[in-house]
Amino acid sequence: MIENLEVDELVIGAGLCGLMYGISAVTEGSSVAISEAHHKVGGYATNFYRNKRKFVFDCSQHKVSGLKENVGNLWNTLKRLELQSLLDEFELHEEIGTVVYKNQFIKLPSEPEDIKKTLITHFPDELAGIEKLFQDIESHGYQHYMFFRKLMNEYTINRDILRESRGLSKITARDYFQSIFKGPDIVEVLSPIAIYSGSISNEVNAFYFLHCLYAMFYGGPAFMKGTGQRISDLLLKEFVDRGGILLKKNQVHEMEDMGDHMLVTTRKNTVKTKRVIATCPPEDVVRMLKKDEKSQEFKEVLENFTVGWGHFCVFAVLSVPPDELGISSPEYLLVSDTGDDFTEEDFENDRYYDLFTLSVSNYHRVDPEGGYILQFIVLDHGDRWFHLSEEEYNQRKDKIQEKLIKRVLKTFPQIEDKLIYTESSTPKTNYKFTLATKGSAFAYKMLPKTNLGLLSNFPNDKVKLVSTWSGGPGYETAMCFGFTQGKLLNMEKTQNI
């Protein structure tokens, strides 16, 4: 039975961005419903169980930036929404992680000055380049990071810095590193950090990468104490407690502009709303508005963007705590001797699984209730998976899992006889949980000259694109962008009354 519903705003997608938008909007006094296709909320911050619910696996990594008090954007966002209790769900760690390169274990501390000292210790001949890097992080990276504060009129752009920043946005991070450093080794040690934004150094633009370095080095790197699902469920409770409505297992099929409102048809409801907030891929928004000619023309704008990487993830359950096996860092980034500089041929012949940074995360380190789990993650792409038959898919999945486990065992041979269970997820798995285009875990690629600002000009003013697709990848971005847009759009509505 189709039920009618009328709200001020309908949010498509109950991921972290959608939930934060909903909390922000209802706090500003709007009536808000969130339509979620899945049977649980969270998007990538979602978990699943195996072995009779004995093991808990998340769809994504546990690392989050922006939680340093009075500095991080996420800390600031949670405080403004009076969600300080959520800060207890994260642990600020004394180190970002350990980069493993050419048999060296380079531990990166969590404080910027300590990171700088570590780099100088390992690469004394690169002192000038290291100083230049940190100057650029503190200027260009900081200014990019302050984007959300700028939206709130709390930060004024430094135009002098901006001119140089535009130049950095036109080159890759690898090009930038090679311009400031003498040798290749320090480039390969810094490049793996791009994995946290779903990037690789020979693709991501340097300006955005400096933003990522600021977020990680200065904003406060932290790890979830439990699962991403717990964070999602707590946000959902807050949204509902403040008056929000969740429409679960209720995918949006079609939207139509009726002049003074939008009429949205979902699996279970017909929703009349003044505005639709789309946290789903923009391509899906255009498809839902198939009767809107102007929206169809937006397809040309979307051709400016490239769908980003997903990931292949191996969940390796151990019989003993990883710490007992000498795996004490919260995360290791395994770097091939040649780094992540890859070619199209490497992609086509699957050699990129050997080249790309492989993250080894001590997954339930803070909360081992879900099992003693190591998570192996490498960036991957839906183009390698979605066309396969079921038999081909399973064969490929087993092959890649074996390949990644072998890579890990070269560095950590001590875990081999302690493995008691393995499970893998692919970009196709990601799609199942999120419906993200091609199973992308990081929205659009932040390539040189990529301008997400183009997505703010959607031709239908009753539809707003509010997501990592339009704001940039990552948990911190998703939550901060959701909050910021929820506050600004609803303040705007109040002022227009």
N, C-alpha and C positions, 0 to 999 in steps of 0.2 A: 504494500500500500504506500503510495506516494503522499508524503505529508508536506503541507505548506509551512514556510517559515519566513519571517521578516526580521532582518537585522540591519544595523547601520553598515556593518562591514562583514564580508565573508572572506576568510583567509583560506587559500588553497595550500594544504600541506602542514602537518603538525611536526615538522622537524624543529630544530633548535631556533631557527630564525622565525618560523611561524608562531611558535609558542611565545617567544619573547615579544614579537609584535603584538600578539593577542593580549598578553599581560599589560603591555604598555598602553594599548588602546583602551582596554576596559578601565584601567586606572585613570585615564583621561575622561572617562564618562561615556564611552561609546558602547553600544551593544554589539558583541562580536561572536561569530561562530567560526570554528575551524573545521574544514572538511578534510578528512584523512582517509586515503584509500586503504591503508594497511590496517591490520587488526591491533596494532600497538603504535604508540607515538614515538617520535625520535628521529626518523630518517636514518642517517648514518650512526646516530647515537642510539642504536638499537642492539639488543642482544638476542642470541638464540642458544638453545641448550642441546647437549648431546649426552649419550650414555646414561639414559634415565635421569636427566637433569642434574647429573653429577658435575658436569663441566659447563661453564658459562663462557661463551664467546661473544665478543662485540664485533660489529661490522667494521669498526675503525680503530685508529690508535687512541691511546689514552692521554696523549700530551696536549696541553692547553697553554696558551700564552696570555699575557695581559692581566695577571693576578697580583702584581706587586702593589702594595698599598700606596694610594695617592699618585701612582704612576700609570699603571695598566688601565687600558680602556675597559676591559671586562670588569675589573675591580670597581671602577667608577660606575659602570652600568648597573651592577648588582646593588651597589649602595643606593643609587638614585631610585631604584625600584623597591627599596627596602627589602632586599633579598640577601642581606648579609649572612643569613644562616647557611646559604648555599656555599659560602666560602669554606665552610667546614668540610665540604665534599671534595676538596682539592688539597694537595700537599705541594707547597713550594719546596723544590728540591735543591740541594747544594750543588748539583751539577746538571747540565743540560743532557749530557751523555758522553759516550766515548767513541771517537772515530778510530777505526782500525784500518790502517793503510800501510802497505808494504811491511807487515808484521810489527808495526808500531801501534801501541795503544795510547792514543792522545785524548786524555780526559779533559773535556771542556767544562770549566766551573760555571756557576750561574750568574756571577757578578761580572760586569763588563771589564773592569780593571784587571780582574783575575784572568779573564779570557785573553786579554791583550798580553799579559805577562806570560801566559802559557804559550801563545803563538810565538812570542819573541824568543822564549827559551828553546823551542823546537826549530825555529827558523830565524836565527840571529841576523842572517844576511838580508832579511826582508824587512828590517826595521822601518825603513821609509814607507814602504807599501802598507805595512800594518798601521802605521800612524795615519796615513791617508785614508785607509779603510774606515777607521773609527771616526775620523773627522766627517766622512761622508755619511756614515750611519747616523751620527748625531745631528747632521744638518738635513740631508735629503731623506734619509730613512725616517727621522723624527717627523719631518713635515708631512710625509706621506701617511705616517701612522696617525697623525692628528686630524685626519680626514673627518672622523666622526665629530670631533670637537668643533671643527669648522662648520659642519652642518648645523650645529647648535649655536653658532655665532660666538663660540668661546675661544676661537683661535683665528688669528689673522695670518694669511699667507705671506711669507717673505718673498716678494717678487724677484729679488736678486737671486735667491737660491732657486726659485722656480725655473728661471731661464736655463740654468745648468741642468736641472732635473729633467727638463724636456729632452735634453741631449742624451741623458742616461736612459730615458725610456725608449730610445731608438736603437739601443744596442743590447746584446745579451749579457747576462751576468758573467759568463765565461770570457767574453770580450773585455769586459770591465776589469776582471781579475788579471787577465794577461797584460793589460795596460799599466797596472800599478805594481805587479810583482815581477821579479827577475826570473824565477824558475817555476816549473810546473807543480812541484810537490805541495806547496801551500794552497795552490788552486784546488787540488784534488781533496785536500783536507777540509776546505771551506764549502766546496760545492755541494756535498751531501746534505747540508742543512736545508737545501731547496726542497727536499722530500716532504717537509712539514707543510709546504704550501702546494704540494702536488706538482712540483716543477722539477726540471733538470736544468743545469746551468747553461747548456748551449741552446736553450729555448727561452727561458724566462727573461723578461727585460730587467736590466740592472736596477732601475729605479724601484720597481716593485720588490726586487730581492733585497734591496737595502731596507725597505719597510719590514720585510720578514726578519731580517737580522736585528732590527731595532726591537721588534716585538719579542723576539726570543732572548736577546742579550739584555735588554733594558726593561721590557714590559713585565717580566716575571714568569719564567717557565714553570709550569706545574704539571702534576699528574693527577688524574681522577683517582680517588681512593677506592671506589668500587667500579661499577660498570657505567658506560655511557647511558644505558637504559635508566639507571637510577636518577641521573640528572634530568633526563627527559620526563620521567614520571613525577619528579618533584615540581618541575615547571608546569606540568599539566595540572597538578593539584592546585598550584597557586592561581593558575588561569581560571579554573572552575570555581575556586573559593572566592575569587573577585567578581564572579558573575558571568564568566565566559561559557560558551556552549561548544562541546566537542561532538562532531558528527563522524563517528568511527566506522571503518569499513564502508566508506561512503564517497567513492571517487566522483569527481566532477566530470560530466560528459560534455556539457555544452553551455555556452553563455550567450545571451542576446541583449543588446542595448535597446531598452524600451523608451529611451528619451530622458525621463526623469529618474530612472533606476535601471539596474541590471537584473535580468531574470536568469537565474542559474539552475540548471538541471543536474542533479546528482543522482547517484544510484538509488537513493531512498527519498530524496526531498526535491521540492521546487522552492528555491530561495529567492526572495525579493530583497535586494540590497542596494544601498546607495553607492557602494564601492567594493570592488574585488581586489584583494591583495594576493598576488600570485607569487608564491615561493617556489613554484615548480619551474622547470626549464621554459624559457621564453617560446621555444618551438611549440610546446604543448598549449601555451596560452593562445597562440595564433590558431592552432587547430580547433580549440574550443570556441573560438569566435569566427567560425567558418562563414557565417552570414554577414560579417562586417568587412566590407571591401577595403576600407582604410587599414584595418588591422592586417589584412592579407598582404598589403604592400610592405608591411614591416619585415616580411621575409627577406627583402633586399638588405635591410640593416643587419639582420642576423648573419648574412653571408660574410660580414666583416670579422666574425669570431670563429675560433676553432674549439671544438669540444675537447675538454681536458682529459687527463689520465684518470683511469680508475686504478685499482690495485689488485694484485694477486696476494693472498694472505694464507699462510700456513699457521695453524694453531697446533703447537706441539706440547702435549701434556707430559710432564715428567713425574717420576715416582717419588722424587725428593724436591725440596725447595731449591730453586736455582742458585741461591746464595751458597748452599753446601757444595756446589760444583764450581765455585769461583766466579759465578756470574753475578757480580754485586752491583754493577752500574744499572740504573733504571733502563738504559737503552744503549745499544751499540749500533753504529753505522758502519757496515762492512763495505769498503770501497775497493773496487778492482784496481790492479796496478796501473791500468790505463785510464781510470776514471770513467765518468759517465758520458763522455763525448762520443756519441754514436752516429751512425749513418742510416740511411733508409734501408740499405742492404742488411745491416745488423738487425733492424726491426723485422724485415721480411723473413730472415732465417732464424729468428728467435735468439740470436746471440745477445740481445739486449738484456736477457735474464742473467747473463754472466757479467755484464758491464754496469748495469744500473746499481745505485746504492741499495743495499739490502739492510733494512732495519730489523734488528733483533731486540724486541722489547720484553723486559721482565714484567709480563703483563699484569699479573695480580700481585705485584710486589707489595703494594700498600694494603691490599685486602685479599689474602689467599683463599678466601672462602670458595671461590669459583674453581679452584684447582691450581696446581703448580704449572703455570702455562707460560711458555715462550711464544711470542708472536713474530713470525717472519713476514715482512712486507716488502714488496717491490712494486714500483709503478707498472701498470699494465694498461692495455687499451681494449675497449669493446670490439674494435675491428678484428681482433684476433680470436673472438669467441662467438659472436652472435650468429654467424653463418653456419656453424657446425651442427651436424646431426647429433642426437643424444649419445650415440656410441662414440663418435669422433670427439665430442665434448669431454666425455669421461676419460677417454684415453689421453687426451691432451692435458687434462687436469692432473692426472696421475703422473704424467711425464714431467710437468713443470714443478709439481710438488717435490718429486724426487730430486730434480735439478737444484732446487733451492735448499733442500735439506743437506745435500752434499756440499753446497757452498758454506753452509753454517758449520758443518762438521769439520771443515778444514781449519776453522778458527777455534771451535769448541768441540774437540773430539770426545771430551769427557761426558758429553750428554748422550752419546749413541746408545749405550746399554741402559739408559734411564728413560728412554722414550716409551711410553705405554699407550699413547693414542695420538693420532694426527687427523686433522680435518682441514680442508682448504676452501677458500672462497675466491671467486673470480669476479670480473666486472659484471658478468651475467647474474651472479648472486647479488651484487650491489643493486642491480636494476630491480630485482625482485623486492628488495626492501624499500627502495626509494623512487622507482620509476624515473630515475635520472637518465637523460639521453646517453645511450651507449654505455650505461653503467658508470658514467663519470663520477668520481668521488670528489672532484675539485672544480666542478663547473667549467668555465671557459679557461683556456690557456692564457696566461698573462704574457703573451709574446711581445716583442718590440712593436711599438706603435699601437698596441691594443688600447682602445678607449672605451671603458665600460660606461662612460657618461652618455654614450649613444643610446643606451638602454633606458635612460630616464625620460626619453621623449616618446613614450608609447602613444600611438595616435588616438587611443580612446582614453579620455581623461577620467573615466570611471574605473579604469584598471591600472594598478600600479605594480611594477615588477620589483619585488622586495625579496632578495635572496642572495646567496653567494654567487649566483649567476650574474647578478648586476652589481654586487658589492665586493667580490673577491672571495677566494676560498678560505676555509678554516673555521674552526669552532668559534674562535674569538670574534672574527668578522661576522659570522652568522648571528651570534647573539647580540652584538653591539649594533649591527645594522638593523636588526629587527626592532630593538628598543628605540633607536634613534628615529626611524621612520614612523613607528607607532606613535611616538610623542609628537613629532613635527606635523604629521598629516592630521592628527586629531586636534592639535592646538589650532591649526589652520582652519579646521571645520568650525571650532568654537568661535574663532574670531570673525568668521563669515556669517554667523547667525545674527 
